[in-house]
């Protein structure tokens, strides 16, 4: 039996593929825990400088596998969020490397919110996003009530959470929910090209950008300005900063090592 999450490393990009295509890559416990393990590998591996997450088949992820929710021997709702999804969201946000979500089809429920917590979200033109929770009497989880209002504003986020409207990739890009859409043809190659570009960039600086963005979600302006000062000083001490300056002066393309 194939693993529920596939993993490989290509040109310093960790390729993570949600792999339950017959279930539109809906999550069960095995899949969620395996994804956590692989994200930890991405955190610790010096070979990895960027992470690319996509789905096998026609969907990115339809969210939680409801068969597991109704299974009397399953983990139950009292464990699904705390043990399955919340650790994944925190791992992605704390990972000191850029994470690209390549949304190749439907992203619903927790599947949508896992995508939206990533650093750069790219969607195929045929993809869609659905906050499907209210349709079965639940609330958006996996950071949905945190990220969505910050991405698209209170009114749109509230309406999408309550109504459960299907949002096309084009609409998602227009409202600022995602970075951009790409043609369905050669979608994976195009998103991997962006991930590989990130992997050649000054990795430490990208990690500091991510740290600053995370802090901005709760900092005051004064506190954020102070943190920018501190992080900028860290960035200025890296070998990549020295290389960037030297390459600029010599009118050549810099070669960053992530140090």
C-alpha positions as MATLAB code, in Angstrom:
seq = 'XXXXXXXXXXXXXXXXXXXXXXXXXXXXXXXXXXXXXXXXXXXXXXXXXXXXXXXXXXXXXXXXXXXXXXXXXXXXXXXXXXXXXXXXXXXXXXXXXXXXXXXXXXXXXXXXXXXXXXXXXXXXXXXXXXXXXXXXXXXXXXXXXXXXXXXXXXXXXXXXXXXXXXXXXXXXXXXXXXXXXXXXXXXXXXXXXXXXXXXXXXXXXXXXXXXXXXXXXXXXXXXXXXXXXXXXXXXXXXXXXXXXXXXXXXXXXXXXXXX';
ca = [
       0.000    0.000    0.000;
       1.303    3.453   -0.889;
       2.098    5.829    1.955;
      -0.622    8.392    2.678;
       1.989   11.154    2.291;
       4.807   10.948   -0.248;
       8.175   12.596    0.355;
      11.275   13.321   -1.704;
      13.968   15.997   -1.950;
      14.733   17.617   -5.299;
      17.264   20.444   -5.681;
      16.979   21.236   -1.949;
      13.171   21.361   -2.141;
      11.263   18.922    0.059;
       8.357   17.620   -2.021;
       5.406   16.589    0.159;
       2.410   15.068   -1.628;
      -0.820   14.268    0.220;
      -1.597   10.836   -1.165;
      -5.125    9.560   -0.611;
      -6.446   10.502   -4.069;
      -9.461    8.166   -3.886;
     -10.611   10.216   -0.861;
      -9.563   13.579   -2.369;
      -6.634   13.444    0.080;
      -8.904   13.781    3.095;
      -7.048   13.378    6.380;
      -7.157   10.474    8.750;
      -4.954   10.006   11.798;
      -2.250    8.100    9.940;
      -1.946   10.812    7.304;
      -1.886   13.678    9.809;
       0.778   12.084   11.996;
       2.919   11.187    8.975;
       2.703   14.769    7.724;
       3.897   15.952   11.132;
       6.891   13.594   10.950;
       7.805   14.805    7.478;
       7.533   18.472    8.464;
       9.902   17.712   11.349;
      12.314   16.145    8.848;
      12.118   19.343    6.785;
      12.933   21.356    9.906;
      15.996   19.327   10.844;
      17.426   18.422    7.426;
      20.206   20.695    6.120;
      19.384   19.378    2.634;
      16.017   21.166    2.699;
      15.811   24.892    1.960;
      12.177   25.058    0.829;
       9.051   22.898    1.213;
       6.498   22.244   -1.547;
       3.142   20.737   -0.516;
       0.579   19.492   -3.030;
      -2.024   16.761   -3.454;
      -2.136   13.609   -5.563;
      -4.878   13.224   -8.146;
      -7.623   15.788   -8.633;
      -7.637   17.484   -5.232;
      -5.351   19.199   -2.751;
      -7.296   18.008    0.299;
     -10.974   17.702    1.143;
     -10.163   18.130    4.840;
     -11.095   15.601    7.490;
     -12.169   12.107    6.497;
     -15.626   12.041    8.092;
     -15.590    8.244    8.214;
     -12.974    8.552   10.946;
     -15.119   11.053   12.872;
     -18.071    8.649   12.959;
     -15.916    5.601   13.749;
     -16.562    4.637   17.410;
     -12.962    3.401   17.612;
     -11.578    6.580   16.017;
      -9.809    9.460   17.777;
     -12.981   11.559   18.128;
     -13.285   15.319   17.855;
     -11.709   15.772   21.280;
      -8.381   14.566   19.809;
      -8.538   15.361   16.104;
      -7.703   19.060   16.371;
      -5.211   18.908   19.236;
      -3.331   15.876   17.903;
      -3.808   16.057   14.111;
      -4.245   19.575   12.720;
      -3.031   22.068   15.305;
       0.499   20.591   15.370;
       0.642   20.742   11.540;
      -0.355   24.427   11.482;
       2.195   25.316   14.159;
       4.942   23.319   12.437;
       4.365   25.119    9.140;
       4.394   28.552   10.750;
       7.455   27.792   12.908;
       9.436   26.094   10.127;
      12.375   28.362    9.380;
      12.087   27.704    5.648;
       9.520   28.900    3.090;
       6.547   26.600    2.571;
       4.770   26.685   -0.798;
       1.247   25.291   -1.082;
       0.528   24.114   -4.626;
      -3.255   23.774   -4.614;
      -3.961   21.525   -7.582;
      -7.707   21.070   -7.036;
     -10.318   21.378   -4.321;
      -9.090   22.536   -0.902;
     -11.898   22.212    1.618;
     -12.218   22.477    5.368;
      -8.943   21.782    7.149;
      -7.377   21.150    3.743;
      -8.082   24.755    2.749;
      -6.716   26.142    6.000;
      -3.528   24.084    5.881;
      -2.926   25.624    2.458;
      -3.741   29.155    3.634;
      -1.280   29.000    6.531;
       1.607   28.406    4.124;
       3.954   31.225    3.113;
       3.088   31.253   -0.583;
      -0.147   29.764   -1.929;
      -0.355   28.957   -5.647;
      -3.496   27.510   -7.178;
      -4.306   25.860  -10.468;
      -7.001   27.659  -12.440;
      -9.415   24.789  -11.765;
      -8.808   24.800   -7.997;
     -11.282   25.988   -5.399;
     -11.406   26.799   -1.691;
     -14.315   25.973    0.598;
     -14.798   26.664    4.304;
     -17.113   23.659    4.427;
     -17.505   23.444    8.198;
     -20.856   25.177    8.643;
     -22.433   22.730    6.196;
     -22.174   20.032    8.881;
     -22.641   22.223   11.943;
     -18.992   22.954   12.753;
     -16.732   26.022   12.854;
     -13.601   26.664   10.766;
     -10.593   25.109   12.471;
      -6.913   24.554   11.645;
      -6.341   28.297   11.942;
      -9.209   29.248    9.650;
     -10.644   31.848   12.021;
      -7.133   33.271   12.495;
      -5.705   33.435    8.984;
      -8.770   34.074    6.858;
      -9.792   37.455    8.391;
      -6.190   38.624    8.146;
      -5.943   37.603    4.509;
      -9.253   38.903    3.152;
     -10.836   41.072    5.857;
     -13.499   40.516    8.487;
     -16.622   40.744    6.315;
     -15.535   38.354    3.572;
     -14.051   35.914    6.070;
     -17.191   35.922    8.196;
     -19.429   35.386    5.171;
     -17.321   32.552    3.757;
     -17.147   30.862    7.172;
     -20.895   31.076    7.716;
     -22.183   30.474    4.198;
     -19.553   27.961    3.126;
     -19.389   29.423   -0.378;
     -17.127   27.784   -2.943;
     -14.387   30.237   -3.984;
     -12.694   29.723   -7.337;
      -8.939   30.101   -7.655;
      -9.406   33.318   -9.639;
     -11.693   34.765   -6.951;
      -9.270   33.703   -4.227;
      -6.411   35.531   -5.977;
      -8.544   38.620   -6.551;
      -9.522   38.913   -2.879;
      -5.956   38.335   -1.660;
      -6.570   34.894   -0.191;
      -3.736   33.405   -2.282;
      -0.676   34.689   -4.128;
      -1.643   33.780   -7.701;
      -3.237   31.265  -10.045;
      -1.363   29.272  -12.668;
      -2.555   27.307  -15.709;
      -3.569   23.735  -14.969;
      -1.197   22.511  -17.671;
       2.259   21.886  -16.176;
       1.023   23.215  -12.820;
       3.369   21.101  -10.705;
       6.390   22.052  -12.824;
       5.514   25.740  -12.503;
       5.045   25.614   -8.740;
       8.210   23.573   -8.305;
      10.108   26.196  -10.302;
       9.029   28.803   -7.737;
       9.992   26.494   -4.857;
      13.392   25.853   -6.428;
      13.886   29.591   -6.865;
      13.228   30.064   -3.146;
      15.712   27.275   -2.374;
      18.481   29.247   -4.122;
      17.752   32.433   -2.194;
      19.273   33.560    1.147;
      17.532   30.996    3.336;
      18.367   32.610    6.658;
      16.896   35.920    5.533;
      13.727   34.145    4.357;
      13.421   32.542    7.796;
      13.770   35.950    9.441;
      11.104   37.373    7.101;
       8.798   34.561    8.211;
       9.588   35.257   11.862;
       8.791   38.952   11.412;
       5.537   38.177    9.596;
       4.475   35.818   12.381;
       5.182   38.448   15.027;
       3.288   41.134   13.128;
       0.063   39.230   13.763;
       0.101   40.307   17.419;
       2.737   43.069   17.811;
       2.115   46.774   18.160;
       3.787   48.999   15.558;
       6.458   50.086   18.036;
       7.234   46.484   19.019;
       7.328   45.418   15.385;
       9.741   48.207   14.458;
      12.017   47.084   17.281;
      11.868   43.479   16.093;
      12.632   44.512   12.512;
      15.722   46.281   13.842;
      16.869   43.171   15.718;
      16.184   40.781   12.846;
      17.821   43.079   10.312;
      20.989   43.067   12.391;
      20.906   39.259   12.363;
      20.444   39.237    8.604;
      23.345   41.652    8.129;
      25.681   39.230    9.904;
      25.042   36.367    7.468;
      27.401   35.171    4.756;
      24.545   35.536    2.262;
      24.276   39.267    2.977;
      28.001   39.673    2.330;
      27.644   37.659   -0.883;
      24.639   39.735   -1.965;
      26.527   42.987   -1.490;
      29.654   41.656   -3.184;
      27.671   40.343   -6.152;
      25.889   43.685   -6.509;
      29.174   45.558   -6.527;
      30.672   43.125   -9.038;
      27.526   43.177  -11.220;
      27.097   39.393  -11.103;
      24.444   36.950   -9.971;
      24.851   36.105   -6.277;
      25.368   32.521   -5.159;
      23.614   32.098   -1.821;
      24.402   29.180    0.484;
      21.765   29.738    3.142;
      24.352   30.674    5.763;
];
